[in-house]
Amino acid sequence: MSTKWFARLVQAAAITLTLVAICQELEKPKEERKWHGTVAGFIPYDFRRPTLEKFRDAYWNPYESRIFTPEVFGLGWAINFYALLERLKLIGQSISEEDFLMPGEHMREVLTHALEAE
């Protein structure tokens, strides 16, 4: 019972912040609306059309060191799995994007070796 109220509180906060972001854009003159930015000073939003490049940049970007990047569409953050795996010292183990997306025996060996090394 106690987790239900927390889940509803999180949902209400997400809906409220989304509406605030939309209103924030609608308050601007039409030519100044970018439909992306931050709300509450630090929470990113992006209501522009998602592209394959934006998905790649958010979820598998070797040129970005941040693990949490702005979400491709909507409010919040995405996880840059490349940066996460690099911080876990798994990228140097020759893991490719395909290994991560379709894990097989090679990925199992790399993860087992990484855990044994610690």
Contacts in CASP RR format, 6 or more apart in sequence:
PFRMAT RR
TARGET T0000
AUTHOR 0000-0000-0000
METHOD contacts of the structure
MODEL  1
MSTKWFARLVQAAAITLTLVAICQELEKPKEERKWHGTVAGFIPYDFRRP
TLEKFRDAYWNPYESRIFTPEVFGLGWAINFYALLERLKLIGQSISEEDF
LMPGEHMREVLTHALEAE
14 75 0 8 1.000
17 39 0 8 1.000
17 40 0 8 1.000
17 43 0 8 1.000
17 45 0 8 1.000
17 75 0 8 1.000
18 45 0 8 1.000
18 74 0 8 1.000
18 75 0 8 1.000
20 39 0 8 1.000
20 40 0 8 1.000
21 37 0 8 1.000
21 39 0 8 1.000
21 45 0 8 1.000
21 47 0 8 1.000
21 75 0 8 1.000
22 47 0 8 1.000
24 39 0 8 1.000
25 33 0 8 1.000
25 34 0 8 1.000
25 35 0 8 1.000
25 47 0 8 1.000
26 33 0 8 1.000
35 46 0 8 1.000
35 47 0 8 1.000
35 48 0 8 1.000
36 44 0 8 1.000
36 45 0 8 1.000
36 46 0 8 1.000
36 47 0 8 1.000
36 48 0 8 1.000
36 70 0 8 1.000
37 44 0 8 1.000
37 45 0 8 1.000
37 46 0 8 1.000
38 44 0 8 1.000
38 45 0 8 1.000
39 45 0 8 1.000
39 75 0 8 1.000
43 75 0 8 1.000
43 76 0 8 1.000
44 70 0 8 1.000
44 71 0 8 1.000
44 75 0 8 1.000
44 76 0 8 1.000
44 77 0 8 1.000
45 70 0 8 1.000
45 71 0 8 1.000
45 74 0 8 1.000
45 75 0 8 1.000
45 76 0 8 1.000
46 54 0 8 1.000
46 70 0 8 1.000
46 71 0 8 1.000
46 72 0 8 1.000
46 73 0 8 1.000
46 74 0 8 1.000
47 73 0 8 1.000
47 74 0 8 1.000
48 73 0 8 1.000
49 73 0 8 1.000
50 72 0 8 1.000
50 73 0 8 1.000
54 72 0 8 1.000
55 72 0 8 1.000
57 64 0 8 1.000
57 69 0 8 1.000
58 69 0 8 1.000
58 70 0 8 1.000
58 71 0 8 1.000
58 72 0 8 1.000
58 78 0 8 1.000
58 80 0 8 1.000
59 72 0 8 1.000
59 78 0 8 1.000
59 79 0 8 1.000
59 80 0 8 1.000
59 81 0 8 1.000
60 80 0 8 1.000
60 81 0 8 1.000
60 82 0 8 1.000
60 97 0 8 1.000
60 100 0 8 1.000
61 69 0 8 1.000
61 80 0 8 1.000
61 82 0 8 1.000
61 83 0 8 1.000
62 82 0 8 1.000
62 86 0 8 1.000
64 80 0 8 1.000
64 82 0 8 1.000
64 83 0 8 1.000
65 83 0 8 1.000
66 80 0 8 1.000
66 83 0 8 1.000
67 79 0 8 1.000
67 80 0 8 1.000
67 83 0 8 1.000
67 84 0 8 1.000
67 87 0 8 1.000
68 77 0 8 1.000
68 78 0 8 1.000
68 79 0 8 1.000
68 80 0 8 1.000
69 77 0 8 1.000
69 78 0 8 1.000
69 79 0 8 1.000
69 80 0 8 1.000
70 76 0 8 1.000
70 77 0 8 1.000
70 78 0 8 1.000
71 77 0 8 1.000
71 78 0 8 1.000
72 78 0 8 1.000
81 100 0 8 1.000
82 91 0 8 1.000
82 97 0 8 1.000
85 91 0 8 1.000
85 95 0 8 1.000
85 100 0 8 1.000
86 92 0 8 1.000
88 114 0 8 1.000
89 114 0 8 1.000
90 110 0 8 1.000
90 111 0 8 1.000
90 114 0 8 1.000
93 110 0 8 1.000
93 113 0 8 1.000
93 114 0 8 1.000
94 110 0 8 1.000
95 107 0 8 1.000
95 110 0 8 1.000
99 106 0 8 1.000
99 107 0 8 1.000
99 110 0 8 1.000
100 107 0 8 1.000
END
